[in-house]
């Protein structure tokens, strides 16, 4: 099986040696019941989009420090695989902070247990 290639050349996206234009629409998997993901992705594609963009909220996937969740509405892998199966590119926008009218910007509340934490900056305990 040949592996797909994706890159940038002379300011253009290139997929498998061909210049492409990404036309994306935002769809936040965590705001849609998983049973509807495929339907919504099909509708996005029917509108002429070839890519879907989504945030990945940290607080959804690590609700407690060290406790990770990738099931149900948090199953980002399933969402990406559905998009791929429909020949849609996926633009992933991971945390730590998301501007999506999402509680605490997608940051997990357990960060506040550290009285010295400074959020949304290069503060080592926050940034990692």
Secondary structure in CASP SS format (residue, H / E / C, confidence):
PFRMAT SS
TARGET T0000
AUTHOR 0000-0000-0000
METHOD secondary structure of the structure
MODEL  1
X C 1.00
X C 1.00
X C 1.00
X C 1.00
X C 1.00
X E 1.00
X E 1.00
X E 1.00
X E 1.00
X C 1.00
X C 1.00
X E 1.00
X E 1.00
X E 1.00
X E 1.00
X C 1.00
X C 1.00
X E 1.00
X E 1.00
X E 1.00
X C 1.00
X C 1.00
X C 1.00
X E 1.00
X E 1.00
X E 1.00
X C 1.00
X C 1.00
X H 1.00
X H 1.00
X H 1.00
X C 1.00
X C 1.00
X H 1.00
X H 1.00
X H 1.00
X H 1.00
X H 1.00
X H 1.00
X H 1.00
X H 1.00
X H 1.00
X H 1.00
X H 1.00
X H 1.00
X H 1.00
X C 1.00
X C 1.00
X C 1.00
X C 1.00
X E 1.00
X E 1.00
X E 1.00
X E 1.00
X E 1.00
X E 1.00
X C 1.00
X H 1.00
X H 1.00
X H 1.00
X H 1.00
X C 1.00
X C 1.00
X E 1.00
X C 1.00
X C 1.00
X E 1.00
X C 1.00
X C 1.00
X C 1.00
X C 1.00
X H 1.00
X H 1.00
X H 1.00
X C 1.00
X H 1.00
X H 1.00
X H 1.00
X H 1.00
X H 1.00
X H 1.00
X H 1.00
X H 1.00
X H 1.00
X H 1.00
X C 1.00
X C 1.00
X C 1.00
X E 1.00
X E 1.00
X E 1.00
X E 1.00
X E 1.00
X E 1.00
X C 1.00
X C 1.00
X C 1.00
X C 1.00
X C 1.00
X C 1.00
X C 1.00
X C 1.00
X H 1.00
X H 1.00
X H 1.00
X H 1.00
X C 1.00
X C 1.00
X H 1.00
X H 1.00
X H 1.00
X H 1.00
X H 1.00
X C 1.00
X C 1.00
X C 1.00
X C 1.00
X C 1.00
X C 1.00
X C 1.00
X C 1.00
X C 1.00
X C 1.00
X H 1.00
X H 1.00
X H 1.00
X H 1.00
X C 1.00
END
